[in-house]
Amino acid sequence: EACKEGNNEKVEDILKNEEVDINASDLEGRPPLIYAVMHEHPSTLELLLSKKDTKMDVFDGSLNSWSALHWACWGNQEVKTECLRLLVTDSRCTTGLLNHKNLKNGTALGHAISMQNMDAAKLLIEQPGIDVSGYDEDGMSLLEIAVEQANTAYCDESVRTAT
């Protein structure tokens, strides 16, 4: 709950007193790391990552096995990209995690592209070992998704300026 709310004081107490398993999922199937990213709390994420016991290979049990990287790319807010930056610069972020596919075959890079978060996409593409040859559940390549998103954005802008 403290990670969901971004209550850093409470998170610090919990971590200091080792009150709970920081990698355990709650009844909804989500571990604290997922909540910190999902609810856009980079400072809380930083606290969790400061503990050597924190695992990054934890997944959202209630949403298609999304990783924290998936959540950090779901949206195009700057705060999400900051969470992503913290995750990919952590030594526990492996190539396997970068390329993790959720149950619908989606990757964090695919999420970044479909959400038009080019800062996140660029950050991921810069990571050694990132797989850019992925496909979504409909068989569209990441490049095809990017082109479709760019065309949609262009059409939306054209309609706005025409009215």
Buried (B, 14 or more C-beta within 10 A) or exposed (E): EBBBEBBBEBBBEBBEEEEEEBBEBBEEEBBBBBBBBBBBBBEBBBBBBEEEEBEBBBBBBBBBBBBBBBBBBBBBEEBBBBBBBBBBEBEEBEEEBBBBBBEEBBBBBBBBBBBBBBBBBEBBBEBEEBEBEBBBEEEBBBEBBBEEBEEEEEEEEEEEEEE
